[in-house]
Amino acid sequence: MSMYKTYRAKWAMIDPEIWVQNASLTIDPMGTIIHCGSSSNPSAIDLGDGVMMPALINAHTHLELSALKNQLPMNMGFTSWVQHLIETRACTPTETLIQGAQDACEKLWKLGTCAVGEISSLGLTQNIFFNSGLYGCWFQEYLGNEIIPLNTHLSDPQTNCFISLAGHAPHTTSPNLLKHLKQASTNKPFSIHVAESDVEMTFITQASGSWADFLTSRGVDYSQWGLPQLSPVRHLERIGLLDHNTLLVHLLNIDKHDLTIVKKYHCPVCICPRSNVNLHQRLPNVNQMIDSGLTVCLGTDSLASVASLSIWDEMKYLATHCPNISPTQILAMATTSGARALGIDNQLGRLAAGYNSVFLFVPVDGNSPETIASQLVYGGAEMVNHLQLPGKPFFSKLSRNRFQLL
């Protein structure tokens, strides 16, 4: 008996730019797509009226902060929020943090997310991530001044889930440490928060302000960081951190010159709209990013600053507040661009031959790609309970690289 599986549906979104009607998707026994296109295969598993589409990608999140949901004030300024986060996390039992991360991983699958860029500063989520069945990159994050031997074994991005490094931010991490981390993560994604807040901007451009006071209170000496500089982006360019593998997260405070620099080095950008509004009361200039030709993807940040880890919620929020960005462009942020940012764009983000088979079926009714894209972006958050993951892999704890279809 053939171990190949073929599904059919009224529509397939191969990627946000390519749609097929009366579509079929065939998967081989190893969980790899061998065909996606128009077909009338009568033996296919009929999913019905709706669309088969790539599962979503959350390119920036902090699963180890999931247990802090609803525990931090978000109306007292960014520095205050950071202080409360540090204090609350320190008082939270490790077991509680671990359980929160495990629960969040399980929820991500139910939300239609198959891959994440997980940022971990405590190192608590590495095993959770690798045992979850999720794809993507687990980033060990560092900050401060001290250059210590890295205790993280970096793994090959060609595997389904792998390990790389992250520098926290230019306002928390010395240039020497950032360069050390970036050099150690050669040919792998390197993540860093950049230009996220007004206090960061003041610190980078003036080497003073409330953030300078905060670092001093915590015993962090920034006197050798080469500050002030004209902007956080220009600071990172000066120390040689920018290239096509450097994932810049947030970019809330940037100007046209910064955008030109980001474009010059082909850096992907991850925005977290709901978190930005909750913590900073504004969105990044997404229109300008798109017009500049940047690769822009979506992240949720953590449950310490948003109500959910749902990329559907992120898409709807962005579409509602930036209506001139097309639903197709927003879907690309949640699929193809997210895969590109995490270095897995040869595995995920599209329904195409040779790609991993995890995909979503969403029961939407539409007669054109434009109509369906709009329904997905504006209504996907309400349809989560009706999602199907026909191609979701079963993750074998015996081997990180072996997957089989349910």
KOLVEXSE-613293 format. One record per residue (C-alpha): residue number from 1; residue in three letters; x, y, z. Coordinates in steps of 0.001 Angstrom, whole numbers. Each point is the difference from the previous one (the first is absolute). Last residue first. Example, Ala and Ser with C-alpha at 12.3 -4.5 7.8 and 13.67 -1.06 7.14 Angstrom:
<pts>
2|Ser|13670|-1060|7140
1|Ala|-1370|-3440|660
</pts>
This chain:
<pts>
406|Leu|365|11283|11888
405|Leu|2908|849|-2199
404|Gln|3480|-1030|934
403|Phe|2955|2057|1061
402|Arg|3601|-939|584
401|Asn|2608|2747|410
400|Arg|-14|556|3733
399|Ser|306|-3713|649
398|Leu|-1298|-2153|2826
397|Lys|-2443|2703|1098
396|Ser|-2032|-700|-3132
395|Phe|-2129|2914|-1060
394|Phe|-3271|-822|-1719
393|Pro|-298|2319|-2919
392|Lys|-3034|2176|-770
391|Gly|-1080|-663|-3575
390|Pro|-3745|-16|542
389|Leu|172|3012|2323
388|Gln|-3655|1038|83
387|Leu|-1278|3354|1100
386|His|-3590|347|1231
385|Asn|857|1143|3537
384|Val|2306|2643|-1457
383|Met|-2774|1518|-2124
382|Glu|-435|3238|1963
381|Ala|3672|933|-334
380|Gly|-151|-821|-3721
379|Gly|-2644|2621|-652
378|Tyr|1863|3125|-1102
377|Val|3079|-1639|-1481
376|Leu|-1600|-3207|-1239
375|Gln|-3127|1699|-1316
374|Ser|2089|2584|-1864
373|Ala|2171|-2698|-1552
372|Ile|-3131|-1910|-1047
371|Thr|-1497|3005|-1750
370|Glu|3250|858|-1776
369|Pro|578|-3616|-1036
368|Ser|-3413|-51|-1679
367|Asn|-3326|-1785|394
366|Gly|-106|-225|3753
365|Asp|-1159|-2277|2769
364|Val|2289|-613|2947
363|Pro|547|-3349|1696
362|Val|3708|340|834
361|Phe|2251|-2987|-695
360|Leu|3450|486|1389
359|Phe|3332|-1466|-1045
358|Val|2899|-2106|1246
357|Ser|1428|-1774|-3036
356|Asn|3599|1086|34
355|Tyr|1086|1412|-3359
354|Gly|1471|-1987|-2902
353|Ala|-2838|746|-2389
352|Ala|-1890|3125|1022
351|Leu|-2428|1121|2671
350|Arg|1937|3028|1204
349|Gly|1218|1497|3300
348|Leu|2140|-2956|1003
347|Gln|3054|-2026|-1057
346|Asn|2147|2049|-2391
345|Asp|-1080|3186|1788
344|Ile|1443|-1311|3268
343|Gly|2519|2773|673
342|Leu|-2032|1529|2823
341|Ala|-642|3250|-1856
340|Arg|-796|-1808|-3259
339|Ala|-2563|-2228|1709
338|Gly|-1659|3049|1546
337|Ser|-34|1690|-3396
336|Thr|-1697|-2976|-1668
335|Thr|-2676|-527|2650
334|Ala|-1304|2664|2388
333|Met|1504|2980|-1829
332|Ala|-1272|-1463|-3286
331|Leu|-3506|-116|1453
330|Ile|329|3721|761
329|Gln|1001|772|-3589
328|Thr|-2974|-1979|-1311
327|Pro|-2328|1799|2402
326|Ser|1125|3273|-1597
325|Ile|1640|2741|2032
324|Asn|-2186|3080|-478
323|Pro|-2129|-1037|2987
322|Cys|2831|571|2508
321|His|-1793|-68|3376
320|Thr|-2523|-2712|-846
319|Ala|2430|-1992|-2124
318|Leu|2651|109|2729
317|Tyr|-2425|-1141|2682
316|Lys|-1404|-2743|-2215
315|Met|3453|-1327|-824
314|Glu|1136|33|3649
313|Asp|-3160|-1750|1170
312|Trp|522|-2682|-2663
311|Ile|3643|-204|1151
310|Ser|-1397|-1168|3332
309|Leu|2331|93|3000
308|Ser|-2737|1625|2074
307|Ala|-789|2917|2324
306|Val|3187|1929|-671
305|Ser|2833|1476|2129
304|Ala|997|-2704|2502
303|Leu|-1546|-2546|-2358
302|Ser|3104|536|-2090
301|Asp|1013|1601|-3306
300|Thr|-2661|-861|-2581
299|Gly|2124|-129|-3110
298|Leu|-645|953|-3606
297|Cys|2182|310|-3098
296|Val|1363|2832|-2127
295|Thr|2536|-553|-2793
294|Leu|839|3584|-947
293|Gly|-897|1503|-3377
292|Ser|104|3636|1110
291|Asp|-3744|310|-670
290|Ile|-539|-2909|2383
289|Met|2010|1651|2755
288|Gln|-1695|3347|-612
287|Asn|-3402|-1606|295
286|Val|1046|-1771|3189
285|Asn|862|3225|1796
284|Pro|178|-1626|3405
283|Leu|-3183|113|2075
282|Arg|-757|2217|2967
281|Gln|-921|77|3669
280|His|3438|-1167|1242
279|Leu|-689|-3069|2135
278|Asn|-3460|-1081|-1139
277|Val|392|1495|-3474
276|Asn|3340|-1692|-584
275|Ser|-1252|-3298|1431
274|Arg|-2953|5|-2381
273|Pro|2145|799|-3051
272|Cys|2901|-2453|458
271|Ile|2192|689|-3046
270|Cys|2761|-2243|-1300
269|Val|2479|1424|-2497
268|Pro|2254|-1861|-2421
267|Cys|3415|1572|-596
266|His|947|425|-3659
265|Tyr|3151|1977|914
264|Lys|-853|2989|-2191
263|Lys|-3702|-245|906
262|Val|745|379|3709
261|Ile|2303|2942|-783
260|Thr|-2611|1721|-2181
259|Leu|-2578|-530|2728
258|Asp|2282|1696|2507
257|His|403|2963|-2344
256|Lys|-3764|223|-400
255|Asp|-514|257|3750
254|Ile|-385|-2593|2750
253|Asn|-1731|-282|3364
252|Leu|-2236|-3090|50
251|Leu|2527|-2324|-1597
250|His|-1657|-2982|1805
249|Val|2401|-2955|-503
248|Leu|2958|63|-2368
247|Leu|870|-3484|-1252
246|Thr|3667|-85|-1026
245|Asn|581|-2745|-2579
244|His|26|2333|-3021
243|Asp|2698|2174|1579
242|Leu|413|2534|2791
241|Leu|2182|-374|3075
240|Gly|3115|1874|-1126
239|Ile|554|2259|3029
238|Arg|-869|3141|-1933
237|Glu|-3063|-1597|-1589
236|Leu|-1367|-836|3442
235|His|432|3622|1142
234|Arg|-1597|1214|-3229
233|Val|-3071|-2099|799
232|Pro|-109|1234|3615
231|Ser|171|3629|-1158
230|Leu|2456|2914|-334
229|Gln|2515|-1405|2470
228|Pro|890|1015|3555
227|Leu|1596|-2306|948
226|Gly|3014|-2159|-753
225|Trp|-958|-2787|2412
224|Gln|2961|584|2322
223|Ser|-1879|2044|2652
222|Tyr|-2871|-2496|102
221|Asp|762|-1408|3462
220|Val|-2895|-2179|1174
219|Gly|-354|-65|3799
218|Arg|-3762|-334|92
217|Ser|-557|3564|1184
216|Thr|2375|1174|-2728
215|Leu|-2085|-1763|-2638
214|Phe|-3177|1669|1318
213|Asp|1624|3441|89
212|Ala|1089|-378|-3613
211|Trp|-3540|-1097|-794
210|Ser|-1455|3088|1691
209|Gly|2123|2410|-2008
208|Ser|3596|51|-1200
207|Ala|2253|-1272|-2759
206|Gln|-1544|2680|-2252
205|Thr|-904|-1769|-3279
204|Ile|14|-3595|1287
203|Phe|-1592|808|3377
202|Thr|-2617|2342|-1425
201|Met|-970|-2516|-2663
200|Glu|-196|-2809|2547
199|Val|-2231|2120|2225
198|Asp|-2251|713|-2992
197|Ser|-485|-3697|-596
196|Glu|542|-2900|-2399
195|Ala|2840|1191|-2193
194|Val|1481|-3500|-233
193|His|-703|-3386|1613
192|Ile|2569|-2501|-1319
191|Ser|-125|-3369|-1752
190|Phe|2791|-1838|-1807
189|Pro|-1061|-2515|-2645
188|Lys|2743|-2462|-902
187|Asn|2844|231|-2509
186|Thr|2401|1221|2710
185|Ser|-1475|-211|3506
184|Ala|3310|266|1859
183|Gln|905|3205|-1835
182|Lys|-3304|1575|1014
181|Leu|413|-981|3628
180|His|3528|1413|254
179|Lys|-1010|3171|-1828
178|Leu|-2900|505|2426
177|Leu|2277|-635|2976
176|Asn|2511|2583|-1192
175|Pro|-2738|2520|-818
174|Ser|-1339|-266|3551
173|Thr|-3565|-1166|576
172|Thr|-2946|1755|1623
171|His|-642|3049|-2221
170|Pro|1125|-1762|-3195
169|Ala|-2493|-2791|675
168|His|-267|-3598|1242
167|Gly|2725|-1597|-2086
166|Ala|-1312|-3229|-1405
165|Leu|1570|-3378|-735
164|Ser|-882|-3123|-2004
163|Ile|-1586|-3386|549
162|Phe|-1917|-2242|-2395
161|Cys|-3407|-1369|-858
160|Asn|-869|-1912|-3140
159|Thr|3660|-519|-878
158|Gln|1526|1977|-2867
157|Pro|800|2843|2409
156|Asp|2812|-2202|1403
155|Ser|511|184|3746
154|Leu|1782|2352|2365
153|His|1103|-1673|3220
152|Thr|-674|2531|2741
151|Asn|2367|431|2907
150|Leu|1667|3051|-1516
149|Pro|3203|843|1827
148|Ile|-544|3342|1743
147|Ile|282|3509|-1368
146|Glu|-1240|2170|2855
145|Asn|-1559|3314|-905
144|Gly|-3763|-336|368
143|Leu|-2391|-2087|-2071
142|Tyr|-383|-3505|-1390
141|Glu|-2805|-1891|-1751
140|Gln|-11|-3682|-916
139|Phe|-2128|-120|-3136
138|Trp|-2122|-3072|-753
137|Cys|-695|-49|-3729
136|Gly|-2852|-1414|-2033
135|Tyr|-2250|-3042|-60
134|Leu|-2368|-1037|2740
133|Gly|-288|-3668|962
132|Ser|-45|969|3681
131|Asn|2981|-2044|1201
130|Phe|2608|2348|-1467
129|Phe|-1752|3079|1392
128|Ile|-500|-1415|3469
127|Asn|3602|-1175|82
126|Gln|1264|3494|-805
125|Thr|-2593|1892|2035
124|Leu|1762|676|3276
123|Gly|3143|1624|-1405
122|Leu|-429|3065|2216
121|Ser|279|2531|-2854
120|Ser|-2184|-1880|-2451
119|Ile|-1258|1449|-3271
118|Glu|-2122|-2398|-2064
117|Gly|-235|634|-3730
116|Val|-3019|-2086|-757
115|Ala|-1374|-2576|-2410
114|Cys|-3249|-1923|-482
113|Thr|-2623|2515|1089
112|Gly|-3613|-964|-685
111|Leu|-1372|1279|3306
110|Lys|-388|-3562|1283
109|Trp|3703|-563|-696
108|Leu|875|3137|1973
107|Lys|-2122|-1109|2954
106|Glu|2189|-3035|634
105|Cys|3101|2193|24
104|Ala|-1689|2479|2371
103|Asp|-864|-2753|2488
102|Gln|3617|-1150|21
101|Ala|1236|3567|503
100|Gly|-2346|575|2927
99|Gln|1035|-3309|1550
98|Ile|3658|982|-208
97|Leu|-593|3422|1566
96|Thr|-2023|-1609|2792
95|Glu|2705|-2593|670
94|Thr|2588|2782|191
93|Pro|-1971|1604|2817
92|Thr|-959|3633|-661
91|Cys|1690|2577|2229
90|Ala|2832|704|-2458
89|Arg|-2523|266|-2841
88|Thr|-1979|2595|1941
87|Glu|3061|2136|773
86|Ile|1405|-78|-3526
85|Leu|-3401|628|-1568
84|His|-812|2812|2436
83|Gln|3253|1764|-880
82|Val|-620|-474|-3717
81|Trp|-3529|1426|308
80|Ser|1312|2979|1965
79|Thr|2585|700|-2690
78|Phe|-2682|-232|-2696
77|Gly|-2440|2452|1516
76|Met|-2692|-267|2670
75|Asn|-2935|-1251|-2066
74|Met|1063|-3600|-638
73|Pro|-237|-1318|3549
72|Leu|1227|-3614|283
71|Gln|-1809|-3102|1282
70|Asn|-2580|-610|-2740
69|Lys|2122|-2795|-1541
68|Leu|3206|-625|1931
67|Ala|-135|-3782|-518
66|Ser|675|522|-3713
65|Leu|3388|1630|632
64|Glu|1966|-3122|-994
63|Leu|-1825|-11|-3322
62|His|1648|3231|-1127
61|Thr|-1124|619|-3588
60|His|1333|1141|-3330
59|Ala|-466|-1566|-3431
58|Asn|-3462|-1412|597
57|Ile|-549|-2021|-3179
56|Leu|-3395|-1145|-1264
55|Ala|-921|-3295|-1660
54|Pro|90|120|-3786
53|Met|-3443|24|-1628
52|Met|-2805|-2369|-985
51|Val|-3117|2065|-635
50|Gly|-3702|-568|498
49|Asp|-2879|-1991|-1353
48|Gly|662|-3652|708
47|Leu|2880|-1931|1566
46|Asp|-384|-2854|-2477
45|Ile|2617|-2690|579
44|Ala|1148|-804|-3544
43|Ser|-1180|-3136|-1769
42|Pro|-1908|1901|-2701
41|Asn|3113|1955|-1105
40|Ser|-1449|3045|-1771
39|Ser|3168|2072|76
38|Ser|1266|3573|27
37|Gly|3252|495|1879
36|Cys|2179|-1193|2837
35|His|2406|-2885|-545
34|Ile|2752|-1944|1778
33|Ile|-449|1514|3452
32|Thr|2265|-1670|2542
31|Gly|-1229|-1916|3034
30|Met|2298|-2994|-343
29|Pro|-2814|-2175|-1377
28|Asp|-592|2424|-2927
27|Ile|-2525|2826|-21
26|Thr|-2385|958|-2788
25|Leu|-1991|3255|-5
24|Ser|-3001|467|-2261
23|Ala|-1719|3133|-1183
22|Asn|-3298|855|-1612
21|Gln|1258|3602|-211
20|Val|3677|890|329
19|Trp|1499|3110|1581
18|Ile|3493|1478|-453
17|Glu|1018|3360|1514
16|Pro|-759|-799|3635
15|Asp|1737|-3385|-345
14|Ile|-1319|-3303|-1299
13|Met|-3379|1230|1211
12|Ala|-2237|-2921|-852
11|Trp|-3688|252|-816
10|Lys|-3123|-2173|-276
9|Ala|1712|-2761|1899
8|Arg|1850|-3220|-654
7|Tyr|2297|-2144|2049
6|Thr|2356|-2715|-1219
5|Lys|1874|-2350|2269
4|Tyr|2807|-2308|-1126
3|Met|449|-3174|1977
2|Ser|-1282|-2052|-2888
1|Met|-1310|-3423|907
</pts>
